[in-house]
Every structure is written in structure tokens, then in C-alpha cells.
Amino acid sequence: MQVGERPEGSDRRHHVVVVGAGFAGLNVARRLGRAASDTPLRITLVDRHNHHTFQPLLYQVATAGLESDSIGHSVRGLFRRLPVDVRLGTVVGVDWDARRVELDDGASLDFDTVVFAAGAESADYGIEGVSEHAFMLKWIPDALRLRNHLLRQFERVESHPELIEQGALNFVVAGGGPTGVELSGAIAELVEHVVQRDHPNVDIAKVRVVLVEMMDALLGTYSQASQRYARRALEERGVEVRTDTAIEAVEADEVRLSDGERIPTATVVWTAGVRANPLADVLGLEQGKGGRVKVAGDLRVPGRADAFVVGDLAAVTGKDGQVLPQLAPVAIQQGQHVADQIVRLRRGEPTAPFRYRDRGTMATIGRRDAIAELALGVKLHGSLAWLSWLGLHLLYLVGFRNRVAVLGNWAYAYLTYDRAARLIIELEPPPGDDDDRAQGAHR
Amino acid sequence: MQVGERPEGSDRRHHVVVVGAGFAGLNVARRLGRAASDTPLRITLVDRHNHHTFQPLLYQVATAGLESDSIGHSVRGLFRRLPVDVRLGTVVGVDWDARRVELDDGASLDFDTVVFAAGAESADYGIEGVSEHAFMLKWIPDALRLRNHLLRQFERVESHPELIEQGALNFVVAGGGPTGVELSGAIAELVEHVVQRDHPNVDIAKVRVVLVEMMDALLGTYSQASQRYARRALEERGVEVRTDTAIEAVEADEVRLSDGERIPTATVVWTAGVRANPLADVLGLEQGKGGRVKVAGDLRVPGRADAFVVGDLAAVTGKDGQVLPQLAPVAIQQGQHVADQIVRLRRGEPTAPFRYRDRGTMATIGRRDAIAELALGVKLHGSLAWLSWLGLHLLYLVGFRNRVAVLGNWAYAYLTYDRAARLIIELEPPPGDDDDRAQGAHR
């Protein structure tokens, strides 16, 4: 069949448009695709990337532990055997009356049911200089940019040791949540295991890794015992943990803290907050904290039978009265729930409310060290938690091939203390100039 | 030891500076490093990338067959166990009187002996529009840029099928040497095996892969039988082979050929020529064709006892009176030879002339198909040549881990007809905007 000859107008099947191929959207589309043999449905999945990004492992790409391709999976590849149309594009608006979503390339998609699963993005809370000078860690290019930058700092001080006094080897991570804990631990281990061997001329005692958290403890949602464990484990690895400290401003060559200290640095990584995808702001729907869209118990938009919001984009109240956290398990369960509700509605059955089954959370700190808080009050620290973390992340990782590749990388890193992916691959070569050094100390 | 405290002045060992970590430079440094236990030598290897690039497989990265990190290897990682200092930087000049090379970051390196192994770069021969509009294939970012672009063309025609008439699915490869043959075959297979399954709405009969060669045959240095075999094998895969045809000009939306035809296209890949690294032009030495530096039989600069030039940068005449081709085996053998001569000179022995042992050349065309012309007149076509090609490239690939990764990718691709690395990872995200679609149809 030729492009453009798709029987758009003649296809009478109920058309579900899913916006976003993160954990939530992927699960909506996959489960609907499997149901489509029984229930006549046309399914279209739209995403602005051609790949699903496994965001929990971005920090390992940033610290040279994993290759970027291992944590992404072609969206088209995932739906080869399911009746799901994939479309590359960014949804920029919705026409509720016409039941149509609008794409940035001028095209649009008519829907009978729409599921918004567009996720979240980094939020700078208006703090001066964050958007200009800080590194974010949300997509694969962010991780590659940070990896290039980290590795380049050590190369720069080989030629210009005076840059150490200007903070070239000070690495500041903003935000003491799981991402900040994992990233600062991983940077400390990169320095200890890799930089020390790669750069015998660099005194790694001059490296500072500083983790800054506004609240009085790391890992705010964890138990106090786990919080203390994380702090101690990071400090043992040489990370300076600064709780009760806010970032006042980020500048090109330093960061200003709320206690008045200024740390000279070329590297601030911002993991301190997320807000809903800006798409949430143009849907014309009621929004809660962080811009998330308020939804009813069955995850539908209040007052609309044909629209669901799921994952990080949705504000859903759990049984404890708190809004559910922006985590992969929540997104996965919500995606599956919405697919089931769409099938029920097509069969004329009523929807069921969503209930989150919390099986626990985990954060890794470093080599053979992690924290796991599981169901029934089980708390693990250390090696066993780390093994659980490895297993769970392999399980969640999309694609058999990626699992093999990641397992191989982890085994290699574990056995050799090495990081294979430590190439500086320039992301922004100047046009018509293949000499990447011409960029100098770009950020 | 702290940075800056290196005993530069007090180190009385003979200092060899090797410029370039390609096949030639890597082999000089490795062999010298191994000899340094017997012969007191200080060795410094300078490269503008922090990794060695295995250029023969760049076309596989560009066509989503291999992940980029598999064909690069950290230079520092290669020299952890050898007494070789690694320096990231671009050499921009030499002061022959002071015996010093100058780096782009303002630093310089004093040498007792210098080996220039800075390689070659793409040459556009002054043809209009090549440097502005054509894709090159020399470094990993080039390959990633081409991969993103190729994959994006198919995504674009999903939304805008009218772009097919404007040439969105016309892919033109300029140059019928091994790289052009391998790349055009790989694009044709990408379309047949991957695009057809990923994009069921796209009519792949509309795809054109055109290989343009100025001379009257592909693979100019091969036998006529091999040349004919390559042409037929490519044509069977749907590649249009246009010999006796020159590229007159490349424009943003078309390419003009010497026979007057204009092919509308957004994709011209330039593999039609190389010239010596621009460093050759500032050394003040006599240059031959393509800017290559003329050297004596022992690979030294005529009239200088302390300077060698090797690899693609050097013009060396073989026993048949022809200048040796710019191939990996030549570079490897020259690198080893120069290391040996430096050791001989340190021992007060005379240098020996370089003799190239030609063990043959190979080019792959596609799945289970290649051409090999080996020593003693052995010519292989088809499966056996392909297996030889696989084995040889695994052998030349630097690093045990890379070999395992590449072998794994090849096995996966062979068994599944799939290409794992088909992620569009934006190289040039607009600052402060993580929406990569905002770039539109960037080239």
C-alpha cells in the first residue's frame, strides 16, 4: 500500500490515539494492541522520539557505564507484531470539539478516544541560571552531553591544571531524590575506578562531588533508616552531602548555595524537580501541583467520556490521600488500567477505578550497594538490595536485546571496574568543521 | 602525583611524540610502549578525539547495524598498562627549530622524535555544494548524523507522503570505492529488511539508492571480475549503479550529474575522495597528490633524522612504483615499522626501508556477500568472502569488548534481519529546548 492511500475516511473502527511512548503510553498501546483481535480498534501511538527511553538508567549513560542505545528501544520495533500505528511527532494541542490532536508538523489526528501520556520534564522552579547553565537528565542526548562534559573536564586539567582551582573538578548534583543519589554515587565511582587509572597525572583527591538537597534528608519518601544509610554510603564514597541547603543561583563558573557558600564549578546537574509536560498547559483541563492534570478515579478527564490522562502527566490521588509519585510502576499500572477501561467501554461495561499496588521503591548507590523498600515493610540495604535493583531494572528494560546488552555491560563493569562507554562523542560539531576541539570548553 | 608537577624538565629520556591515534599512530605508540622496558623512551600520543575510531565500520553505524560505541575505543584505556602518556588535543603546527609541536589549546609538546600520523579527511575537490549539503563518513558523529537523517526520512514521509516526489526517499552515494559500495549495499538492505517492516505504510518501491562513480567501474583497484561481481550484486539489491558519471553539484534539494540528470534528494553521502589532514599543509614539507607528505624509504622526512610520517598522511611509493593506498593494513604496518626504526636509531643502528606486505583487500556488499582479493591471486566472491571479511574486521577491531559487542550485533542482525541501533538521537538539540521536532527537517 502506498503512503497517503491509507483508508482514513473509510476506517470505521474506534480510533484510540495514545500520546507518548513512555512507560504509561507504551503499556496502553501494547495492551490495546493485544485486545484488538477481540475488540475492533484502530490504535495510533504518537511520540516525539522514535524510541522509548528507559529513564531510570540515564545516569549510567551519563557516567559511561552503559551505551546510549542500550536504554532506548525503537518504538516501531516494539509494535511490529501488533496492530498499532506509530507516528513520530510532537502533539502541540487538542481540538476537543472536533476530537482531534494537532501535531507540530501541521498534521493532525482524529480520535474517538485519546490517552495523554506525555510525561514530565525537568523543572527549574525559576531558579536563576538553571536553564542556561545546568545539565538536565531526561533524554538520551542529555546523558551523552553530560558524559562528554564529565570526561572532558579531566582531559582539560591534563593540559591546564590551573583549571582545578577554578572548579573544573567540582561536580555539583542538585536534588537528593533517587536520581541525585544514584548520579552522585556513580560519579564518585567513575572517579575512583576509571579516572584514577585513565589519568595517573590527575590527583583525584582534588575532585569534589557535592550533592545538594533542600530538605533535611536524602530520599524524602524513604524511611529514616534508609535515608541515613544512603547518606552514610555516599559519604563513604567521598560524596559531600549538603542537606538543608538550597541552590540560590547557577552561574557559568559557580553555584551559589543558600548558606552563602559559592562553589566554583563548571558542572551542575539538575535533578531537583520535574513538572508536567507543557502539553498539560494547553489542554484546557484543571491542573494540580507541578502542572499535572487532575483526573477522575478511572483516570478519565472529569466530564469527558473519551479522554484519559496517565503517568507523570496525571495527578491521581492514592488511598492515603496523597498524589501518586511520578514513578515507572505507577505509569505502567495506569497504562494497563486505561487499556482495560477502553476495552470495557467498547463492550458497554462501566469503568473501574484505578488502584495503585505499591510493590516498593529502590535506589542504587554504587557497586554492590543499594536501598530497597519493598511491600510488607521489607527494607533491604547493601548487596541484596543491589541485586534486587539489578534484577528489577533488567526486567523493566524494554527489549530482549537491550537486556542482554545491559547485563553484559554490567558484568563487564563489575568484573573489570572499568566503564566501556567513555567516548567523548561530540554532539554539536560546528558546521563544516570536523575538528571538535574548535568548540573549546563548551558546556 | 599532582597535575603540573610532572618532571618535564628533569626527564632526560628520549621523548617521542606521536600525532594521531588512528591505525598508524596507535601501532607506533603500542610497539614503542612495549619496547620502552629495554630502551629508555618517553612516549606521548596526541589525538583530537579521546577514542580510536574504527573507520571501516562507520557505514554500519550509519545504517543502524552497530552502536557507535562498539567501533570506538578509549585511547587512555588502550594504554593503561603501557608507559604511554595520552593527550587530548589537536596539533596545529610544528616548530622545527625548537623541536616542538603546538596544540590548539595553546599548549605545546617538546619532542626528540616526532611521528605524524594524523590521517586523512574527506575531500570535496571543490565541487559545488558538497561541503554544505553532503554527508561525510569519517568520524562517529558523521555516522550518527547520517543514521538520524536516513531514519528521519521515512518518518517524514509517514506524515507527508508528498515529500517522496521531492526526493525524500532518494539516497545518493557519491563514490564507487569500497566505502560507497558497502554503504549503498547497506542502505538497500536497511530498506528491504527493516524499513519495510517498520513502515508498512511506506511503499519501499519508491525508494531509490543511487551509487555514482566517475570512473567506468566500481572498486577501481580490484580485478575486472570483482568489479563486475560488485556491480551485479548491488543491482540485485536494487541499487542503481551509475558509472562514468560525475557529480557536478549538490544542492539542498537535488544533485546534478554530469550527464545532465538532476536527482531530487535530501541525502547525498560523499565517499568520493580523501585528502591528507590539513596538518600536512602547515608542516612545511614537500607534498604529493592529495596533500600527502613525501617521505624517504624508511618513512622519515627527507633531510630530518627526527621526524617520521606514516599512514594516510604519508605518500610512500610501493615496489610497483605506485603510491601506497590509504588503507588500514598499510597504516598498521607503517606504524610498526616506524616504532622499530626509532628503537634501532636509539641503539645506534641504521634504519631499514619500509616494505608493504599486501595481504589483499576486501569489501562487503551485504548479507552473506562480499569480495575478497587475497595474496597469491586468490579471489573470493559471495559467502566465503563475506565470512573472511567478518573475521578480518573482528580481528582488526580494537578491544576485546568491542569485538564481543560487534559479534553480538552481527549475530543478532543475521538471525533476525533486524537492526538494533535504529534510534534517532538528536545531535544538535536547540539550546534550552528538548523538543527535537522543533528543528524540523534539519540536514
Interface residues (C-beta under 8 A of the other chain):
Chain A: M1 Q2 V3 G4 R6 R48 H49 N50 H51 E67 S68 D69 S70 G72 S74 R76 G77 R80 D85 R87 L88 G89 T90 L103 D104 D105 A107 E121 S131 E132 M136 K138 W139 I140 P141 D142 L144 L151 R152 E155 V157 E158 S159 H160 P161 E162 I164 R197 D198 H199 P200 N201 V202 D203 K206 R401 V404 A405 G408 Y412 D418 A420 A421 R422 L423 I424 I425 E426 L427 E428 P429 G432 D434 D435 D436 R437 A438 G440
Chain B: M1 Q2 V3 G4 R6 R48 H49 N50 H51 E67 S68 D69 S70 G72 S74 R76 G77 R80 D85 R87 L88 G89 T90 L103 D104 D105 A107 E121 S131 E132 M136 K138 W139 I140 P141 D142 L144 L151 R152 E155 V157 E158 S159 H160 P161 E162 I164 R197 D198 H199 P200 N201 V202 D203 K206 R401 V404 A405 G408 Y412 D418 A420 A421 R422 L423 I424 I425 E426 L427 E428 P429 G432 D434 D435 D436 R437 A438 G440
